Amino acid sequence: MTAGRFMGQAVARTEDPRLLTGRGRYIADVVVGGASDAAFLRSEVARGRIVRLDAEAARSAPGVRAVYTAADLNPLVHDTSVAGLPDAPYPPKYCLAENDVRYVGDPIAIVVAENRYLAEDAVELIDVEIEPQDPVLDVDAARDANSDVVHPELGTNTPQVIPQFGPPDLEQAFANAAHVVRDTIVMHRYVQAPMECRGIIADWEPHSDELTVWSSTQSVHGVQAFLAGAARHRHQQDTGAAAGCRRRIRPEDDARARRVGGGAGRHAARSSGALDRGPT
């Protein structure tokens, strides 16, 4: 195999015939008998304290099978490390926001219902009051010694510093240079918008103690790693684009089916796609 076979050539994509003839299999195509649908109550502010959270009206709404908050799900989640950085300090993993919210879209509660329409209607019945706080918006603000700490559990906004590196004579090279240019380059903000919204289906089998997950992720082994200890099987469907926003599992994707006791699925709506992705 040489580069000449591919460079400058029209190389046929092996997956195209199946996808272009409607034979792809995405999350929306997966059917699990008796599965419920899930919808989330999400934070509309970037940072704030949860003052009140009352989900009783949602629990009694038509078709609702369960409503969960942090008190129900967070104790089920074990802390994990980032692959490749097992000793690096990292914000705690949780399913739902507890006591405070830390970004726009932070999930606060989950409603499980007979279908997504009933689940989304019930979310509207949850009474939540959040006391807004000043968010930390950029790197310079986060590094300021007087800045608020985004994750109090870490005690700092810079839990790990990558040391500068270069040849030993780098400082001397700058000192001897005829001209030295110093600048700060800022990347504009962006939001990924894949053709297929994020989705996940989880089927918990209590008798065999197995959790089977179908995920629209672009990193199936990364999802399995985050679900280690619970996930025994994983299935990766076709992914309707990703733009990098599906490499990792979101906090709210975890521990769902175990609590429901059967199949549970969620597929983000286009209207809430940006909130669903959270910080990148």
C-alpha positions in Angstrom: 0.0 0.0 0.0 1.6 3.3 -1.1 0.5 6.9 -0.7 0.2 7.1 -4.5 -2.9 4.9 -4.4 -4.8 7.5 -2.4 -3.2 10.9 -2.8 -5.1 12.9 -5.5 -7.5 10.0 -6.1 -11.2 9.7 -5.7 -11.4 7.0 -3.1 -14.8 5.3 -2.7 -16.2 5.4 0.8 -17.1 1.8 1.8 -20.0 2.9 4.1 -21.9 5.1 1.6 -24.1 2.5 -0.2 -25.7 1.4 3.1 -26.3 4.9 4.4 -27.5 6.4 1.1 -30.0 3.6 0.6 -31.7 4.1 4.0 -30.1 1.1 5.7 -28.2 3.0 8.4 -29.2 2.3 12.0 -29.2 5.3 14.3 -30.4 5.7 17.9 -33.9 6.6 16.7 -34.0 3.2 14.8 -33.3 1.1 18.0 -36.4 -0.3 19.5 -36.4 -1.8 23.1 -39.6 -3.3 24.3 -41.3 -1.4 27.1 -38.7 1.3 27.1 -39.4 4.7 28.6 -38.4 8.1 27.4 -36.5 10.7 29.4 -36.4 14.5 29.5 -34.4 16.8 31.7 -34.8 20.0 33.6 -31.7 22.0 32.8 -30.2 25.2 34.3 -30.9 28.4 32.4 -28.0 30.2 34.2 -24.3 29.7 34.0 -23.7 29.6 37.7 -26.0 29.7 40.7 -27.3 28.1 43.9 -30.3 25.9 43.9 -32.6 27.4 46.5 -35.7 25.3 45.9 -36.5 22.2 43.9 -40.0 20.7 44.1 -40.9 17.8 41.7 -44.1 16.5 43.2 -46.4 17.9 40.5 -44.3 16.2 37.9 -44.5 12.9 39.7 -48.3 12.9 39.5 -48.4 14.0 35.8 -50.0 11.6 33.3 -47.8 8.9 32.0 -44.9 9.7 34.3 -43.1 6.6 35.6 -40.4 8.3 37.7 -38.8 11.6 38.6 -35.3 11.7 39.9 -33.1 14.4 41.4 -29.5 14.4 42.6 -30.4 12.8 45.8 -31.7 9.7 43.9 -28.9 9.2 41.3 -25.7 10.8 42.5 -25.0 8.2 45.2 -25.0 5.5 42.4 -22.1 7.1 40.5 -18.5 6.3 41.4 -15.8 8.9 40.7 -13.7 8.2 37.6 -10.5 9.5 36.2 -9.6 10.8 32.7 -8.1 8.2 30.5 -4.3 8.8 30.2 -4.4 11.1 33.3 -5.3 8.8 36.2 -3.7 11.0 38.8 -4.9 14.4 37.5 -7.3 16.3 39.6 -10.7 16.4 37.9 -14.1 17.8 38.8 -16.3 15.3 40.5 -18.6 13.2 38.4 -22.3 13.4 39.1 -25.5 12.7 37.3 -27.5 15.7 38.3 -26.7 19.1 39.7 -26.7 19.1 43.5 -26.9 22.4 45.5 -25.6 24.4 42.7 -25.4 24.7 38.9 -22.2 25.3 37.0 -23.0 25.9 33.4 -26.0 26.6 31.2 -27.7 23.3 30.5 -26.5 21.7 33.7 -29.1 18.9 34.3 -31.1 19.3 37.5 -33.8 16.6 37.3 -34.9 13.8 35.0 -38.4 12.8 34.2 -39.0 9.2 32.9 -42.4 8.8 31.1 -44.2 6.6 28.6 -43.1 8.8 25.8 -41.0 11.9 25.3 -43.9 14.2 24.9 -45.3 13.4 28.3 -41.8 13.5 29.8 -41.2 17.0 28.4 -44.6 18.2 29.6 -43.9 17.0 33.1 -40.5 18.8 33.2 -42.5 22.0 32.8 -44.2 21.2 36.1 -41.0 21.0 38.2 -40.7 24.1 40.4 -37.1 25.2 40.7 -35.6 28.4 42.0 -31.9 29.3 41.3 -30.1 32.2 42.9 -27.8 33.5 40.1 -24.2 34.0 40.8 -21.5 35.7 38.8 -20.0 33.1 36.4 -16.3 32.7 35.6 -16.3 33.4 31.9 -12.7 33.0 30.6 -9.3 31.7 31.4 -7.9 35.0 32.6 -10.7 35.4 35.1 -10.3 31.8 36.3 -6.6 32.3 36.9 -7.2 35.5 39.0 -6.4 34.8 42.6 -9.5 36.6 43.7 -11.8 34.7 41.3 -14.6 32.4 42.5 -13.8 28.7 42.3 -15.9 26.9 39.7 -15.5 23.5 41.4 -15.2 24.0 45.1 -14.2 20.4 45.6 -10.9 21.1 43.9 -10.2 24.3 45.8 -8.7 26.0 42.8 -9.5 26.8 39.1 -6.1 25.6 38.0 -5.7 22.2 39.7 -3.0 21.2 37.2 -0.4 23.2 35.4 1.5 21.9 32.3 5.1 23.2 32.6 6.6 25.1 29.8 9.0 23.2 27.6 11.6 24.0 24.9 15.3 23.8 24.2 17.5 24.9 27.1 18.7 28.0 25.2 15.1 29.2 24.4 15.4 32.3 26.7 18.7 33.2 25.2 17.3 32.9 21.7 14.6 35.4 22.6 17.2 37.7 24.2 19.3 37.6 21.0 16.4 38.0 18.6 16.2 41.2 16.5 12.4 41.3 17.0 10.1 39.6 19.5 6.4 39.6 18.8 4.0 38.9 21.7 0.3 38.4 21.1 -2.8 36.8 22.6 -4.9 34.7 20.2 -8.5 34.0 21.2 -10.5 31.3 19.5 -14.1 32.3 18.9 -16.9 30.5 20.6 -18.7 27.8 18.7 -21.4 25.2 19.2 -21.4 21.9 17.3 -24.6 21.0 15.5 -24.4 17.5 14.1 -27.2 16.2 11.8 -28.2 13.7 14.4 -28.8 15.0 17.9 -27.1 13.2 20.9 -29.0 10.0 22.0 -28.6 7.1 24.3 -30.6 4.0 25.1 -29.9 1.9 28.2 -31.5 -1.5 29.0 -30.9 -2.7 32.6 -31.3 -6.5 33.2 -31.5 -6.9 37.0 -31.3 -10.7 36.9 -28.0 -10.9 35.1 -26.8 -7.6 36.6 -26.0 -6.3 33.1 -26.5 -2.9 31.5 -26.6 -2.7 27.7 -26.1 0.7 26.2 -26.8 1.9 22.7 -25.0 5.2 22.2 -24.7 7.7 19.4 -21.2 8.4 20.6 -18.2 8.6 18.3 -16.0 7.0 21.0 -17.7 3.7 22.0 -14.8 2.6 24.2 -14.6 5.9 25.9 -18.3 5.5 26.9 -17.7 2.0 28.1 -14.8 3.2 30.2 -17.0 5.8 31.9 -19.7 3.2 32.6 -17.1 0.6 33.8 -18.5 -1.6 36.5 -22.0 -1.2 35.2 -21.9 -1.7 31.5 -21.2 -5.2 30.3 -22.2 -4.7 26.7 -22.1 -1.7 24.4 -23.5 -1.1 20.9 -22.3 1.7 18.7 -24.9 2.7 16.1 -24.3 4.9 13.1 -23.5 8.4 14.1 -25.2 11.3 12.3 -22.1 13.6 12.4 -20.5 14.7 15.6 -18.0 17.5 15.2 -16.3 16.3 18.4 -19.2 16.7 20.7 -19.8 13.0 21.2 -16.4 11.8 22.3 -17.4 11.5 25.9 -20.5 10.6 27.9 -22.5 13.4 29.6 -23.1 13.2 33.4 -26.9 12.8 32.9 -26.3 9.7 30.7 -25.2 7.7 33.6 -27.1 5.4 36.0 -30.5 5.9 34.4 -31.7 2.5 33.5 -30.6 0.9 36.8 -33.1 3.2 38.6 -35.9 2.7 36.1 -35.5 -1.1 36.2 -35.9 -1.5 32.4 -35.2 0.2 29.2 -34.8 3.9 29.2 -33.9 6.1 26.2 -33.3 9.7 25.4 -32.8 11.5 22.1 -32.0 15.2 22.3 -34.4 17.6 20.5 -32.9 19.9 17.9 -34.3 22.9 19.9 -32.3 22.0 23.0 -29.2 20.6 21.2 -26.9 23.4 22.4 -28.0 23.0 26.1 -27.7 19.2 25.8 -24.0 19.3 24.9 -22.9 21.4 27.9 -19.4 22.8 28.1 -16.9 21.4 25.7 
